[in-house]
Amino acid sequence: MLLFNTEDLKAIFQEVSLNPSDRLVCNNSNTIYLWQDNILRVQSDHETQYRSYNVELPFVPEQMVISPSGGLVAFHANSELYVMEVNEQSRLRKHFNTSLGIKKLLWHPLATYGLSFVILHDDSTIRIYDLEDLEPESITVFNRKSRSFGLSDHVESVCDIAFDPTGLTLYLLSSFNYCDIYAIHPCLPKNFSLRSNDTSNVTSRTKNGSLADYMLHKSLSLYNSLDKQLKLISGSDPDVESDYLTLKHDLLKQIQFFDNYKKNDGIDTFTSKAIRNSVPQGPFIIKKFPTALNAKEVTGLTIIPVGERLGLLNLQFIDGTNVVLFSDSEIVMSWSLRSNTTFNNLSVITMFNAKGQCQLLNSSEPKLVFTGDSSTTIMEMPWLEPLAQCIRLHDFSIIDDVKFENKIRTVSGTFLGVLSTLSGDILYNGNSFKVIESNDKSTTQKPINRTDEVKYTYKPSLPTSGKELDMLLTKYKTEANGFISGIPDSLAPLPLKNNSNERQLEVVSELYKETMKRVKLGQMILFRMFNKSNEEVAELHRQLRKTNEIEMLRNKLNGNLGDLQERYSRYEEKSKTLEKRLDKLKETFSSIENNEKLRTSSISEAELVWFKSIKNQVLKFNNYVHLTNKLREELEFLDTQLRSTTKGDDFFSELEFSSLQQMLLNDKKVINSCMNELSASIEDLAV
């Protein structure tokens, strides 16, 4: 998931709307690549500004494909391919032409330094190209048509290809018999590396063999299981036993391959092409496949990752039906054609309906997005996480209560694509956005812990890069200073109506095209400069507003500082007064402490009588307080009783009223006597 917010994405889009030929791709969920007007803009989620590169293509691209590392970009059309390196120097820029056509292009995930890519051609052949060595003998070809009679390993009408999460297996989707699935295992380039993507917990010695370790252990476990099964069927069916022996032989070669890779510490020592000449396996047997789709043509294949090294297959049919498949059996490497394909099985997990171009958002929770002509469908699979835990922990109880149901959301409108950010899924259409907020805010991805500390500094928020203007101005100066061929001298004196009229019209048309090309380029530069000036004015206004806000805040702080200083002065004066009084009290206590008479003299009889009288008065006052409290409780009780009486009992009899009045008078006399005694005591104390 991208760490961008919605506002961050507005910078990379220009005022000019995205044309159908423009390309926008998100790579590794943290970098955006936008090709527009022969300029490639690249922005990462930890950068404050995007980078611009001048990329003039000799053709109109149909797709832009980013390498797994993000350092290489491939543009391709029907028969042309352009590859460039994304850096300041951009030293690697290559243009290819092929007569075989290009259906789909994929970067190989296991290629050394990411320099190999896989192309599905129009004739259903699959070729792996290495950018460092493009000689014909260095190109690895799969699914080649065979001219020999008998069994053939060629798969017809391959419409889509996709790598599994390990990068070792390439799935092929054929529409020859409506829907068939094949696999090339292994599908390796000339230079490959089985490095793990996560090297945080491995050493430099073992990081190259982490994937090889995993595949070797799995192969050994599969060999033991196959050996036991072969002993059970031994002698019962010769044909089945022969098929199992062939599979066992391939499995031994697979174990030998990973074991040799580990022993050589990740260095490819296979000099021959034999290790790369694997053949397609299939067609796969699909269990629980709906009979209604037997005559429906399949159109697309998408791999949905489940954990780090496993994946589900999503088949998209022409009527909008999607079928999610799970592999029931492990694929064994094969370098020769097998007569029996019953060892490769797939099972249907779930089905749903969604039309449009399928795109996988590999965020914290993978989801599929289908962008159609009038709506966009977002399909979430909440059962992926329990399934991944079940496979990782080998505990089937985890999925006992799991319902393999999907959450489907439909957004009306026409959109070009979707990006996944912190704010949610962002659908973009031209220069407009629509944010689809995530239902679960806790699934937002945390920032990546990077080894190098990124220091964020303030930079003006100007979308149009000045570097782009410099590139365009340099290009315009070069073309403007170039020579424009004028009208030949032989045609200049001739009148317009003559036998050479067509030749004159051709010359004038070429001159008009060349001139208008330069005029359009100048107009585009002027438009960019106009946008740049508007952006600078808007940035200046923003800075002025911020400066005004800061000035107002400074004045407010100055006012508060004056009030605090006045309060501090008052508290300081009061503190000095209290300190003087405290000093006086200290002097009084010191004089009392130093007075010998006060320390040694005894209490007189009169003072003793006086203290006893005070004690008696205090006791009387204490009794008075208790009596008052008792009377108050009695009054509260009477008040409660009076309030609880019914309406008909509101009037007392004269006897009851007289007794109550007499009680109150007695209380009054007691209170008065206590008050008199208290007053007398206070007067005695005053004397």
C-alpha positions, 0 to 999 in steps of 0.5 A: 500500500502506498504511503501517499495521502490524497493530496500528495498524488495531485502533484504528479498529475498535470493540468493536462488530462491523461490521454489514452496513450499515457501510462500510470503504474504503481510499483511495489506499492511505494512508487508511482511512475507516470509517462505523459507528453514524453516525460516520465515522472517518478515519485516515491512515498519517502520523497518530497518531490518527483523526478523527471526524465525525458523519454521520447518514444518512437511509437505510441506505447500500449503498456508500461511495465516496471521491473521488480526493483523499480530501476528499469521501465519497459514500454511496448506496443504490438511489435516494438519495445523500448527499455530504459534505466530510471536514474539521472544518467539513464545510460541503458536505453534500448529499442527493439523491433520484433516481427513476432508481435508482443501479447504480454511482457513480464520482468523475470522475478529471479533474473540477476539484477533484474535484467531479463524479461519474458515476452509472450508472442503472437504465435504463442511462443515464449521467449526470455531476453537478457538485456546484457546479451541479446544474441539469438543463441542466448534467447531462451525459447519455450513452447516452440512449435515442433515439426515432428510427428507424434506427441507435441509440447506446443500449446496453442492459443496462449492468451495470458501468462503469469508467474507464481510467487516463487518465480520458478513457475510460469503459468500459461492460459490457453483458449484453444479448447475454451479454457486450459491451464499449463505450466512451465516449471522451471522457467529460468533465464540465463542468469538467475538467483534464488535469493530471498526477498527478506534477508533481515534474518539470514546471513550473507552465506545463506541468503542466496540459498533460502529459496533453494533450501525451501524447494529442496526440503519440499522436494525431499518430502515429496519424494518420500511421499511418492516413494511410499505411494509407488510401493503400494501400487507396485505390480498392480498397474504397469501403466500407472507404475510407469507414469510414477517412475517417470515422475520420480525420475523428474523429481530426482533431477529436481532434487539434484538441481537445488542441491547443486545450486546450494553447494555452489553457493548460489553460483549458476554452474549450468553452462548448457541450455539443458537446465532451461529447456523445460517443456509445458506441463498440462493441461491441468485437471480442474476439479469442481469446474462448472459445466456452464463454463465448458463452452465459455472462452477464457480471457485472463489469468491473475495470480493472487498471492497467499503467503510468500511462496504460494498463490491462487489462480483467478480465471476471467471469462468473456462473460464476466465470470471469475473462478478462483483455483487452488493447486491440489498437487505440487508441480514437479520440474519437467524437461521432457514431455509426459504422456500422463497429466493426472499429477497436476490438479486444481480445485475451484474455491470460489466464483464471482462475477466482475467485468473489466480489466483485472488489476491486483492490488497487492497491499496488506490484504490483496484485492482484485479491481476490475475497471470497466466502461461504466463502473469499477468493481473492487473484490476483497477476499477476507478468507485469504489470511486464514487460508495462509495461516492454515498452510503455514501452520499445517492446521486445518482447524483454522479454516473450519468455520471460514466461509469462502465468500467475497466482499464486492463493491461497485463504484459507478463511473469510468476510470483509467485505474486504481491506486492503493494509499493510506487514505484508501483506494484512489480511482483516477480518471484523467486529472480527477480522483475518487477516494474509496475509503477502507472499511478497516482502518487498522489494516493500513500499512506502517511506514517501512523501516529504512536503513538510511534515515530520511531527513524531511526538509521544507520545499515549495509545493510546485507540481511542475518541475523546473527540470522539465522546463529546461529539458523542453526548452533545450529540445525546442532550441535544438529543433528551432535552430534546425534547418527547414528545407524550403521550396526548391528553386526549380519550383519557386518561379512556377505559377500555382496552376501548372503541371507540377502542382502536385509536387508544389503541394507536397513540398508546401505540406511538408513545410507546413508540417515541420513548421506546425510541429515547432509551433506546437512544441513552442505552444506546449512550452508556453503552456507549461511556463504559464502553468509554472507561473500560476503555480509560483503565484499560488505558492507565493500567496500560500507563503504570504498567508502562512507568513501572515498567520505566523505574524498574527501568532507572534503578536498574540504570543507577545500579548500573552507574554506581557500579561504573564510578565505583569502577573509575575510582577504582582506575584513577586511583590506578594512573595516579598510581602510574605517573606517580610511577615515570615521574617517577623514571625521568625523573630517573634518565635526566636524571642519567645524561645530565648525568653527564660521566664516563659520557659521556666515559670509555672501556671498560676491558680487563676490561669488553671481555673481559667483553662478549666472554664474554657474546657467546660465551655468547649464540652457544653458547645460540643453537647450543643452541637450533638443536640442540634444534630439530633433535632435536625434529624427529627425535623427531617423525619417530620418533614418526610412524614409530612410529605408522605401523607395523602392529600386528605391528611394535609390538615392537622387537628388542633391538639396535634398542632398544639403539641407540635408548636409546644415541641418547637417552643421547647427546642427554641428555649434550649437553643437560646440557652445554649446561645447565651452560655456560648456568648458568655463564654466568648465574653469571658475569653475576650476579657 
